[in-house]
Amino acid sequence: MAEAFLAGLTAVFTYPTFPLLLIGILAGFVVGILPGVGGVTTLALMLPFTFDMKPVEAFAFLLGMLAVTSTTGDITSILFGIPGESISAATIIDGHPMAKNGEAGRALGAALMSSLVGAIIGAGVLAISIPIITPIVLAFKSPEFFALALVGVTFVAALSGTNKLKGIVVAGLGLLLSVVGLDSQTGVPRYTLGMVEFWEGLSLVPVTVGLFAIPEVVDLWIKGTSIAEKKIGKIGGVMQGVKDTFVYLGITVRCSLIGTIIGIIPGLGTGVSQWVAYGHAVQSAADKSRFGNGDVRGVLGPGAANNSGIGGSLIPTLGFGIPGSVSTAILLGAFLIQGIVPGPSMLTENLGLTFSFVWMIVISNVITVVLSFMFLNQLVKITYVKGALLLPAILLLVFLGSYADSNSMLDMFMTIVFGLLGLTMVYLGWPRPPLILGLVLGTLIERNFLISYELHGLGLFLKPIVVGTFILGFGSLMVSSYRRRTAKSESGRVSQSA
Amino acid sequence: MAVLDYVRANRKLTHVCCRSIVILLLLLPYIQLSDVRAQGFNEKAVADFYKGKTVTLTVGFDPGGGYDIAARIVAKHLGKHIPGNPNIIVSNRPGGGSLVAANLVYTTLAQDGTQVVDFHPQMLLQQAQGREGIKFDGLKYHWLASLNAGSTSCAVHVETGVNHLDQIKGSGGKVVTMGVEAPGSGITDGTAVIRAALGLKFRMIYGYNGQRPIVNAVLSREVDGICSSWDSFTSTLKNLFEPKQLVRMLVINEPEVPKHPWLKDAVAAQAAAPDDTTRRLLRVVDGPRAISYPFAVGPKVPRDRVLALQEGFEKMLKDQTFISDYEKTGRSYEPKNWKEVTEVVNDLLTMDDKTKKALEEALKRKEAP
């Protein structure tokens, strides 16, 4: 085993594997920064280039690219409030306010370092868990997916800021929007306005970009200032963000594990885990007052989770050919091209290759973080450029990103529609994240509930994992509520004694 | 009067003459068409048109799936087989299970031979059923080729104890749960028609989001089985059989069972079908699978360019470098040229009322057996 572990490392550094890994990293770096052009799309575009490569070369190229897209995707989320990847949308909530507060460097440092920690934890879990993971993955069926998604909705409380009722209403709107498209049971179009384009539901990219980026653009335009509204000295720097990762190591590690576990379970994916991780970061904090206004813990949580998911989603893909996400489904295609059948052979004749995946994820993240740190101080300076000069470039990124998702003008229109909705919500003080959570989880809840009900009737609520998940979700809500009350009463006592 | 007298006297001969004239008139357009095909096309004019131009392959799905990868391989090889050697690029227009792309190329994009569509042929079956949202006519599309063919095959988990189709037939037959998508997909329609045609005790569990989630459900024993393309079983779903056999193939929608070790206990659906209508129904439902990864251009594309593209595709289908690249995807290579694809499409879209009614009946959602 140890020999294979080292052989995997050696294989990564051989020629031409390592140069291919570097090319992949470079492509992933650029793609991660460009909104809309996602890691999944690029992975698909690059797949035909791997036809003539050896397995280790092909995967170095592809994994190098995939492993860094979520890391660099956080950069535009923080700097401009535009998610570079749909999986880095949750980073905006606290990352962009930090940039406005003059703490862009700190936010970027925290996002990058937590991404590295997340990637290492995800890769570590991948290294140790392949032999034992099969029964765990197979234990998750429709009722369990339904329960997980339903408990995920309870994170609305954490994503709602001070007004929980508004959060619940917005999440309800998200759930309502999730029913747009063909009904999964009957195939009948619902709320599609007679347009075939809506048959597969609302696309997440224009919704997210519109909801989060457009209000920021308008805000920048009206204020006429730079993104950063104030300058902070050293504390706003990159190294502070790096230190924060270790000051709040508990949050980083727990959110990495959340990302890994959700990544392992096929069908959930990083789109969900980033929000769950953010929700956990908020719920587990005693003082929640700064969340939404630039709390570094709100950057560490999703930053760690969106990177650890890659290692997690590779586990069922390698273990028994079940891809945990869309990107690993494409990687599965690469396996077929290379003539490799995922399964037990990945632990016997292909063990060296399996371990090389672990090393590829770790090494590409280390390289990306080191490279990013070299440029971060320059990137931070963007936040001090006058808004009028930045706006054309930001608008280009916003609409290019929306269009590139499915080459459709309709998506650009949808960005404007959701941009207006986002603006209204900001103006009226309504939280936006619960809408995304409702939209992402709504489809999972409905689909899995209907399948479960068809198979088990109401007995679906008696399944052990379902009961356990509900208890865990309810318990977590209670603990969070208890902590908040204790914090309130303590602060009341302090003010009374003062 | 003399003519009328002659007609009355030679009624039989007159009938034969009249019929011949009508048949000749009906055949005239085809005679002209075959004449043009025999003459070929104006290669210089076509080359002048395509030189320096870009031909777009509009794929109806997101990047990364089978349709997208097939189109990217075609894009790599097709240009050299078309006069003028145009650049070929791929553009993804996902939506509506590829209906967006099929409608777009038919109704909106340029009809000059620079826009080729690659959409799911299941849309043709939906056209035949008159489903909403379809703005194209498959009979009018100019078909260029298809790359793959498959037949619906059904497998159940070995732990169900079902080894043969007879165990899930008739009043005493065992009920097996089959995971399917929403109505209208190839998996769902294929499962429903095989169930109806052979009287199988399939309890269909609707709502899964594609083939992979159903396979996961089979592996986790949430459902008992899945019907999918035989080609999928031998490529992307190989891990269901190797290194350990996890499922057993029960039926394949073919006139006879192909020789393959995984099919040794399987039944050929078309051979087991009780009558001709049922056999026709089985053929119709798998029509789309017979022309997987098809390519077509809009109905108003000039004939010269259609012929050039058809010939280009035909040459590419025989190009060893193309075949080698395609086979690396793990999919079996069973190409059809434009004539064969057109035949399948015509067969599918001109089904008789009896078959149409049988199809409607088979696809109706039924209570669990």
Contacts between the chains, C-beta under 8 A, distances in Angstrom:
chain1	res1	chain2	res2	distance
A	40	B	62	7.6
A	40	B	63	7.1
A	40	B	64	6.3
A	41	B	62	7.6
A	41	B	63	4.8
A	41	B	64	7.7
A	43	B	63	8.0
A	43	B	64	6.6
A	44	B	62	7.6
A	44	B	63	3.3
A	44	B	64	3.4
A	44	B	65	8.0
A	44	B	68	6.0
A	44	B	69	7.5
A	45	B	63	6.1
A	45	B	72	7.7
A	47	B	64	7.2
A	47	B	69	6.3
A	47	B	72	7.7
A	48	B	69	7.1
A	48	B	72	5.0
A	48	B	73	6.4
A	48	B	76	6.7
A	48	B	325	7.6
A	51	B	325	5.9
A	51	B	328	5.0
A	137	B	220	7.9
A	138	B	219	6.2
A	138	B	220	4.3
A	138	B	221	7.8
A	139	B	220	7.3
A	140	B	220	7.1
A	141	B	217	6.8
A	141	B	220	5.2
A	141	B	222	4.2
A	142	B	217	7.3
A	142	B	222	6.2
A	182	B	182	5.7
A	182	B	184	7.9
A	183	B	182	6.8
A	184	B	181	7.8
A	184	B	182	5.3
A	184	B	206	7.2
A	184	B	207	4.2
A	184	B	209	7.2
A	185	B	182	6.6
A	185	B	206	4.9
A	185	B	207	5.2
A	186	B	182	6.8
A	186	B	183	6.4
A	186	B	206	7.8
A	186	B	365	7.6
A	187	B	182	3.9
A	187	B	183	4.0
A	187	B	184	4.4
A	187	B	185	7.9
A	187	B	188	7.9
A	189	B	132	7.4
A	189	B	133	7.5
A	196	B	95	6.1
A	196	B	96	3.9
A	196	B	99	5.0
A	196	B	100	5.3
A	196	B	103	6.5
A	196	B	133	4.6
A	197	B	95	4.9
A	197	B	96	7.0
A	197	B	100	5.8
A	199	B	95	6.4
A	199	B	96	4.0
A	199	B	97	7.1
A	199	B	99	7.2
A	199	B	133	7.3
A	200	B	94	7.1
A	200	B	95	6.0
A	200	B	96	6.8
A	200	B	97	7.6
A	266	B	212	7.5
A	266	B	213	7.4
A	266	B	216	5.7
A	267	B	209	7.6
A	267	B	213	6.3
A	267	B	216	7.7
A	320	B	219	7.2
A	320	B	239	6.5
A	321	B	239	3.9
A	322	B	212	7.2
A	322	B	215	7.4
A	322	B	216	5.4
A	322	B	219	7.1
A	323	B	212	6.6
A	326	B	62	7.9
A	326	B	64	6.9
A	329	B	64	6.9
A	329	B	212	6.7
A	330	B	64	4.2
A	332	B	236	7.5
A	333	B	64	7.1
A	333	B	69	6.7
A	333	B	236	7.9
A	333	B	329	7.1
A	333	B	330	7.8
A	336	B	235	6.6
A	336	B	236	6.6
A	336	B	329	6.6
A	336	B	330	3.4
A	337	B	328	5.0
A	337	B	329	6.1
A	337	B	330	6.6
A	339	B	330	8.0
A	341	B	238	5.8
A	341	B	239	5.8
A	341	B	242	5.8
A	341	B	243	7.6
A	342	B	239	6.2
A	343	B	239	5.4
A	343	B	242	7.7
A	343	B	243	6.3
A	344	B	243	6.2
A	345	B	243	6.9
A	406	B	62	7.5
A	406	B	92	6.8
A	406	B	93	6.7
A	406	B	94	5.2
A	406	B	95	6.8
A	407	B	91	5.7
A	407	B	92	6.2
A	407	B	93	5.7
A	408	B	93	6.9
A	408	B	95	7.5
A	408	B	100	8.0
A	447	B	207	5.5
A	447	B	209	6.5
A	450	B	206	7.9
A	450	B	207	5.3
A	451	B	205	6.1
A	451	B	206	7.8
A	451	B	207	4.8
A	451	B	208	7.0
A	454	B	205	5.7
A	454	B	206	7.4
A	454	B	207	7.6
A	455	B	177	7.2
A	455	B	205	6.2
A	455	B	222	6.9
A	455	B	223	7.7
